[in-house]
Amino acid sequence: MKRLSIRLFITHLAVALVGGLVTAVLVRLLLPRFYGRPLWPGAGGPGQGQGGQGRGQGGPGRWGG
């Protein structure tokens, strides 16, 4: 019979690997949905959108970028 510490290490390692795999798959699936379009309306780039809230054409966006 294996020692308890070895069995616990293997099970914790398996949980960490599955968690990492699930995280990697979710990132690959969800990132294009979030970053494939503007994060807020009217932020398509310089000269696009409606401006507003003190933003001039081509100036920094809402978050200073």
C-alpha positions as CSV (number, residue, x, y, z in Angstrom):
1,M,0.0,0.0,0.0
2,K,1.3,3.4,-0.9
3,R,2.0,6.0,1.7
4,L,-0.7,8.6,2.3
5,S,1.6,11.5,1.5
6,I,2.3,10.2,-2.0
7,R,-1.4,9.6,-2.6
8,L,-2.3,13.1,-1.5
9,F,0.5,14.6,-3.6
10,I,-0.8,12.8,-6.7
11,T,-4.4,13.8,-6.1
12,H,-3.5,17.4,-5.5
13,L,-1.3,17.4,-8.7
14,A,-4.2,15.9,-10.7
15,V,-6.6,18.6,-9.4
16,A,-4.1,21.4,-10.3
17,L,-3.6,20.0,-13.8
18,V,-7.3,19.7,-14.4
19,G,-7.8,23.3,-13.1
20,G,-5.0,24.6,-15.3
21,L,-6.5,22.8,-18.4
22,V,-10.0,24.2,-17.7
23,T,-8.6,27.7,-17.2
24,A,-6.6,27.5,-20.5
25,V,-9.6,26.3,-22.5
26,L,-11.8,29.0,-21.0
27,V,-9.3,31.7,-21.8
28,R,-9.0,30.5,-25.4
29,L,-12.7,30.5,-25.8
30,L,-13.6,33.7,-24.0
31,L,-10.8,36.2,-24.8
32,P,-11.9,36.7,-28.4
33,R,-15.4,37.5,-27.3
34,F,-14.2,40.2,-24.8
35,Y,-11.4,41.7,-26.9
36,G,-12.7,41.2,-30.4
37,R,-14.9,44.3,-30.0
38,P,-14.7,47.6,-28.1
39,L,-15.1,47.3,-24.3
40,W,-17.6,50.3,-24.3
41,P,-19.8,51.9,-26.9
42,G,-18.2,54.6,-29.1
43,A,-14.6,53.4,-28.6
44,G,-13.9,52.1,-32.1
45,G,-10.9,54.3,-32.6
46,P,-10.1,57.8,-33.6
47,G,-12.9,59.5,-35.4
48,Q,-15.3,56.6,-34.9
49,G,-18.2,56.6,-32.5
50,Q,-19.9,59.6,-31.0
51,G,-17.2,61.1,-28.9
52,G,-19.0,62.6,-25.9
53,Q,-18.0,63.0,-22.3
54,G,-15.2,65.4,-23.1
55,R,-13.4,63.1,-25.5
56,G,-12.1,64.9,-28.6
57,Q,-11.5,63.2,-31.9
58,G,-8.4,61.1,-31.6
59,G,-7.8,61.9,-27.9
60,P,-7.3,59.4,-25.1
61,G,-10.3,57.2,-24.3
62,R,-12.3,56.9,-21.2
63,W,-9.5,55.0,-19.3
64,G,-6.6,57.3,-20.5
65,G,-5.2,54.9,-23.1
